[in-house]
Amino acid sequence: MGKAMHKDTVIFGGDKTYKLSGFSSWADAKKAVIEQIGPRQTPMWSQAESALKTWQKEAALEDAYVKIGVVDGALVLRAKSKRFLGDEERDAVLLKGYKIAAEAWAKEQQEGTTQHRSGREIIALELKDVKKREDGYKLLKSLGVNDTQLALLLDDAAVTKVLKAVRVPEEDIPGIVRSKVLINDPQVTLNALLAAIDKTDDGKMLSKLVQKLGISAALLNGLAHGVSNEVVAKELVKLGVKARRAEEVSMILLDAETPDEKTNRKLRDAAGVDDIIKRLVKLGIPQATAHDWGYGSGYSEDVIVDAVVAKGVDRSVARKIAQKLLP
């Protein structure tokens, strides 16, 4: 054709050089074209492949490279070899009326954005615009969030965790969190907590719920050391749990892992010094102190043990932690 292929129209071979000799990147070329005109157009790939094989035999195109772009309104596969006395070019038309096809595809994509979204993505968009907490909770329930999870939406971290758990698209989460509309107010939290406690029989979850309600970790730990479950039941009644359910919950908690037992288990399961340090910091050990234990020198095993035990950890577990930290 001999006409210019302007740089801003090149859709393949612009950022990366494809040599004509040994060219085999048809999949990449077709992908680049489909991205511009959609999957329903029918470029003349067979003719282009046949033409390219012929060009590969021409001595004048020995060092030529391949690109795809627009020439005179058509989408063209071009092989070009730069020469001092004039470039050697060969063109094969892939699609006439390229501009019309590209504009039609762009319009179709724009109009179909909402239609092509999954139900979960659409709900995420609605969550970003929701103004009332109850409306937000209806949407969350449609994503599979249960009453227990709703009861624990007390801060940004809890909201983020729930949204991730129900696979709300990552890019939509920050906007939803910033709106604050999903965070519970005290009365809603109390009602939701009581409803969740009434429906939940899982010991670990009940332990979290009753602590949110106001039962202290110390009292729950006491269940493992002789405190009667009736004491816990009475405290639950004071906080609004019905008497019969309070007794049932206290019995479940009697067999459940206490907060201290959970702490001990997590420390026992810690893998490596960095993981131990992270867990100790969560326990209340200052970051600098925990780091010095793991990477410093001059600390005795007993000093570390006593400090960790003071945070409620069993001495045997604290001893193992100290031995892992010290060289």
C-alpha positions as CSV (number, residue, x, y, z in Angstrom):
1,M,0.0,0.0,0.0
2,G,2.8,2.4,0.8
3,K,0.8,4.5,3.1
4,A,1.7,5.5,6.6
5,M,0.8,3.5,9.7
6,H,0.7,6.1,12.4
7,K,2.3,5.1,15.7
8,D,-0.8,5.8,17.7
9,T,-2.8,3.3,15.7
10,V,-0.4,0.4,16.2
11,I,-2.1,-2.2,18.5
12,F,0.5,-5.0,18.1
13,G,4.3,-4.7,17.8
14,G,4.5,-1.2,19.1
15,D,6.0,-1.8,22.5
16,K,7.7,-5.0,21.6
17,T,9.6,-6.0,18.4
18,Y,8.5,-9.1,16.5
19,K,10.9,-10.3,13.8
20,L,9.4,-11.5,10.6
21,S,11.9,-14.3,10.5
22,G,10.5,-17.2,12.6
23,F,7.4,-15.2,13.6
24,S,5.0,-17.4,15.6
25,S,3.2,-15.0,17.9
26,W,-0.2,-15.4,16.3
27,A,-2.0,-15.9,19.6
28,D,-0.7,-12.6,21.0
29,A,-1.6,-10.9,17.7
30,K,-5.1,-12.2,17.8
31,K,-5.6,-11.3,21.4
32,A,-4.5,-7.7,20.7
33,V,-7.0,-7.5,17.9
34,I,-9.9,-9.0,19.9
35,E,-9.3,-6.5,22.7
36,Q,-9.9,-3.7,20.2
37,I,-12.8,-5.0,18.1
38,G,-14.4,-7.8,20.2
39,P,-14.7,-11.5,19.6
40,R,-17.5,-11.5,16.9
41,Q,-15.6,-9.8,14.1
42,T,-13.8,-12.0,11.6
43,P,-10.4,-10.7,10.6
44,M,-8.8,-12.4,7.6
45,W,-6.2,-14.3,9.5
46,S,-5.7,-17.1,7.0
47,Q,-4.8,-14.7,4.2
48,A,-2.5,-12.9,6.6
49,E,-0.7,-16.0,7.6
50,S,-0.3,-17.1,4.0
51,A,1.1,-13.7,3.1
52,L,3.6,-13.7,6.0
53,K,5.0,-17.1,4.9
54,T,5.6,-15.6,1.4
55,W,7.3,-12.5,2.9
56,Q,9.6,-14.7,5.0
57,K,11.1,-16.0,1.7
58,E,12.0,-12.5,0.4
59,A,15.6,-11.4,0.7
60,A,14.5,-7.8,0.8
61,L,12.6,-8.5,4.1
62,E,15.4,-10.5,5.8
63,D,15.6,-8.2,8.8
64,A,12.0,-7.0,8.7
65,Y,9.7,-6.8,11.8
66,V,6.0,-7.3,12.1
67,K,3.3,-5.0,13.5
68,I,-0.5,-4.5,13.3
69,G,-2.1,-1.1,12.9
70,V,-4.4,1.1,10.9
71,V,-3.6,2.1,7.3
72,D,-6.2,4.0,5.3
73,G,-9.0,3.0,7.6
74,A,-8.2,-0.7,7.5
75,L,-6.6,-2.9,10.1
76,V,-3.4,-4.2,8.5
77,L,-0.7,-6.7,9.3
78,R,2.6,-5.1,8.1
79,A,6.1,-6.4,7.6
80,K,8.7,-3.6,7.3
81,S,12.4,-3.5,6.7
82,K,14.2,-0.2,7.1
83,R,16.4,0.7,4.1
84,F,18.6,3.7,3.4
85,L,17.1,4.2,-0.1
86,G,13.5,3.5,1.0
87,D,11.8,1.1,3.4
88,E,10.5,-2.3,2.1
89,E,6.9,-2.8,3.3
90,R,4.3,-5.6,2.7
91,D,0.8,-5.3,3.9
92,A,-2.1,-7.8,4.4
93,V,-5.5,-6.4,5.2
94,L,-7.1,-8.0,8.3
95,L,-10.3,-6.0,8.6
96,K,-11.8,-3.2,6.5
97,G,-13.8,-0.5,8.4
98,Y,-11.7,-0.9,11.5
99,K,-12.9,2.4,13.1
100,I,-16.6,1.4,12.9
101,A,-15.8,-2.1,14.4
102,A,-13.7,-0.6,17.2
103,E,-16.3,2.1,18.1
104,A,-19.1,-0.5,18.2
105,W,-17.1,-2.8,20.5
106,A,-16.3,0.1,22.8
107,K,-20.0,1.1,23.0
108,E,-21.0,-2.5,23.7
109,Q,-18.6,-2.8,26.5
110,Q,-19.7,0.5,28.1
111,E,-23.4,-0.4,27.9
112,G,-22.9,-3.9,29.1
113,T,-20.7,-3.1,32.1
114,T,-23.5,-3.6,34.6
115,Q,-25.0,-6.6,32.7
116,H,-21.6,-8.4,32.6
117,R,-21.0,-7.9,36.3
118,S,-21.6,-10.9,38.6
119,G,-24.4,-10.6,41.2
120,R,-21.8,-10.2,43.9
121,E,-20.1,-7.3,42.0
122,I,-23.5,-5.6,41.6
123,I,-24.3,-5.9,45.3
124,A,-20.8,-4.5,46.1
125,L,-21.6,-1.4,44.0
126,E,-24.9,-1.1,45.9
127,L,-23.1,-1.3,49.2
128,K,-20.9,1.7,48.2
129,D,-24.0,3.8,47.8
130,V,-26.1,2.6,50.7
131,K,-27.2,5.2,53.2
132,K,-28.9,3.2,56.0
133,R,-27.3,0.5,58.1
134,E,-30.4,-1.8,57.8
135,D,-30.2,-1.6,54.0
136,G,-26.5,-2.5,54.1
137,Y,-27.2,-5.5,56.3
138,K,-29.9,-6.7,53.9
139,L,-27.3,-6.6,51.1
140,L,-24.7,-8.4,53.3
141,K,-27.2,-11.1,54.2
142,S,-27.8,-11.6,50.5
143,L,-24.1,-12.3,50.2
144,G,-24.2,-14.9,53.0
145,V,-23.3,-12.9,56.0
146,N,-25.0,-14.3,59.1
147,D,-26.4,-12.6,62.3
148,T,-23.2,-13.5,64.2
149,Q,-21.0,-11.7,61.7
150,L,-23.3,-8.7,61.7
151,A,-23.1,-8.5,65.5
152,L,-19.4,-8.2,65.4
153,L,-19.2,-5.3,62.9
154,L,-17.8,-2.9,65.5
155,D,-14.9,-1.3,63.6
156,D,-13.3,-0.9,60.2
157,A,-11.2,-4.0,60.6
158,A,-14.3,-6.2,61.3
159,V,-16.1,-4.7,58.3
160,T,-13.1,-5.3,56.1
161,K,-12.8,-8.9,57.3
162,V,-16.5,-9.7,56.6
163,L,-16.4,-8.1,53.1
164,K,-13.3,-10.2,52.2
165,A,-14.9,-13.3,53.6
166,V,-17.9,-13.0,51.3
167,R,-15.6,-12.2,48.4
168,V,-16.6,-8.6,47.7
169,P,-14.2,-7.4,45.0
170,E,-11.0,-6.0,46.6
171,E,-11.2,-2.7,44.8
172,D,-14.7,-2.0,46.2
173,I,-13.8,-2.7,49.9
174,P,-12.0,0.6,50.9
175,G,-15.0,2.8,49.7
176,I,-17.5,0.7,51.6
177,V,-15.4,0.8,54.8
178,R,-14.9,4.5,54.6
179,S,-18.6,5.1,54.5
180,K,-18.9,3.8,58.1
181,V,-22.5,2.9,57.4
182,L,-22.0,-0.8,58.2
183,I,-20.5,-0.3,61.7
184,N,-23.0,-1.1,64.4
185,D,-24.2,1.4,66.9
186,P,-24.4,0.3,70.6
187,Q,-28.1,-0.7,70.6
188,V,-28.0,-2.4,67.3
189,T,-24.9,-4.2,68.5
190,L,-26.6,-5.4,71.7
191,N,-29.7,-6.7,69.9
192,A,-27.6,-8.4,67.3
193,L,-25.3,-9.9,69.9
194,L,-28.2,-11.3,71.9
195,A,-29.7,-12.7,68.7
196,A,-26.4,-14.3,67.7
197,I,-25.9,-15.8,71.1
198,D,-29.4,-17.2,71.0
199,K,-28.7,-19.0,67.7
200,T,-25.0,-20.0,68.1
201,D,-23.9,-23.3,69.6
202,D,-20.2,-23.2,68.5
203,G,-18.1,-22.8,71.7
204,K,-15.3,-20.7,70.0
205,M,-17.8,-18.3,68.5
206,L,-19.9,-18.1,71.7
207,S,-16.7,-17.2,73.6
208,K,-16.1,-14.2,71.2
209,L,-19.8,-13.1,71.4
210,V,-20.1,-13.2,75.2
211,Q,-16.8,-11.2,75.6
212,K,-18.3,-8.6,73.2
213,L,-21.4,-8.6,75.3
214,G,-19.3,-7.9,78.5
215,I,-18.2,-11.2,80.0
216,S,-14.6,-10.8,81.0
217,A,-11.8,-13.1,79.7
218,A,-10.9,-13.7,83.3
219,L,-14.3,-15.1,84.1
220,L,-14.2,-17.4,81.1
221,N,-10.7,-18.5,82.1
222,G,-12.0,-19.3,85.5
223,L,-14.2,-22.0,84.0
224,A,-11.1,-24.0,83.5
225,H,-10.0,-23.6,87.1
226,G,-13.1,-24.4,89.1
227,V,-15.4,-21.5,88.6
228,S,-19.0,-22.7,88.4
229,N,-20.8,-22.3,85.0
230,E,-23.7,-21.0,87.1
231,V,-21.7,-17.9,87.9
232,V,-21.3,-17.2,84.1
233,A,-25.0,-17.9,83.5
234,K,-26.0,-15.3,86.1
235,E,-23.7,-12.7,84.5
236,L,-25.2,-13.5,81.1
237,V,-28.7,-12.9,82.5
238,K,-27.6,-9.5,83.9
239,L,-26.4,-8.6,80.4
240,G,-29.7,-9.5,78.7
241,V,-29.6,-13.2,77.9
242,K,-32.7,-15.2,78.8
243,A,-32.2,-17.4,81.8
244,R,-32.6,-20.7,80.1
245,R,-30.4,-19.8,77.2
246,A,-27.8,-18.4,79.6
247,E,-27.6,-21.7,81.3
248,E,-27.2,-23.5,78.0
249,V,-24.5,-21.1,76.9
250,S,-22.6,-21.4,80.1
251,M,-22.5,-25.2,79.7
252,I,-21.2,-24.9,76.2
253,L,-18.5,-22.4,77.4
254,L,-17.5,-24.9,80.1
255,D,-16.3,-27.3,77.4
256,A,-15.1,-24.6,75.0
257,E,-11.5,-23.3,74.7
258,T,-11.0,-20.4,77.1
259,P,-9.2,-17.2,76.1
260,D,-6.0,-18.3,77.9
261,E,-6.2,-21.7,76.3
262,K,-6.5,-20.0,72.9
263,T,-3.4,-17.9,73.7
264,N,-1.4,-20.9,74.8
265,R,-2.4,-22.8,71.7
266,K,-1.4,-20.0,69.4
267,L,1.9,-19.6,71.1
268,R,2.5,-23.4,71.0
269,D,1.7,-23.3,67.2
270,A,3.9,-20.3,66.4
271,A,6.5,-21.2,63.7
272,G,9.8,-19.3,63.8
273,V,11.1,-16.4,65.8
274,D,9.2,-13.7,63.8
275,D,5.9,-15.4,64.3
276,I,6.5,-15.8,68.0
277,I,7.4,-12.1,68.3
278,K,4.2,-11.1,66.5
279,R,2.1,-13.2,68.9
280,L,3.9,-11.9,71.9
281,V,3.3,-8.3,70.8
282,K,-0.5,-9.1,70.5
283,L,-0.2,-10.5,74.0
284,G,1.0,-7.1,75.3
285,I,4.8,-7.5,75.3
286,P,6.4,-4.3,73.9
287,Q,7.6,-4.7,70.3
288,A,11.2,-3.7,71.2
289,T,11.3,-6.1,74.1
290,A,10.0,-9.1,72.1
291,H,12.4,-8.2,69.3
292,D,15.4,-8.1,71.7
293,W,14.4,-11.5,73.1
294,G,14.5,-13.0,69.6
295,Y,17.5,-11.2,68.1
296,G,19.3,-9.6,71.0
297,S,21.5,-11.0,73.7
298,G,21.9,-11.0,77.5
299,Y,18.4,-12.2,78.4
300,S,18.0,-15.2,80.6
301,E,15.4,-17.9,80.0
302,D,13.8,-17.2,83.4
303,V,13.3,-13.5,82.7
304,I,11.5,-14.3,79.5
305,V,9.4,-17.0,81.1
306,D,8.3,-14.8,84.0
307,A,7.3,-11.9,81.7
308,V,5.3,-14.2,79.4
309,V,3.6,-16.0,82.4
310,A,2.6,-12.5,83.7
311,K,0.5,-12.2,80.5
312,G,-1.5,-15.3,81.3
313,V,0.5,-17.9,79.5
314,D,1.1,-21.3,81.1
315,R,4.6,-21.6,82.4
316,S,5.3,-24.8,80.4
317,V,4.3,-22.9,77.2
318,A,6.3,-19.8,78.2
319,R,9.4,-22.1,78.8
320,K,9.1,-23.5,75.3
321,I,8.7,-20.1,73.8
322,A,11.8,-18.8,75.7
323,Q,13.8,-21.8,74.5
324,K,12.8,-21.1,70.8
325,L,13.8,-17.5,71.1
326,L,17.1,-17.9,72.7
327,P,20.1,-19.2,70.7
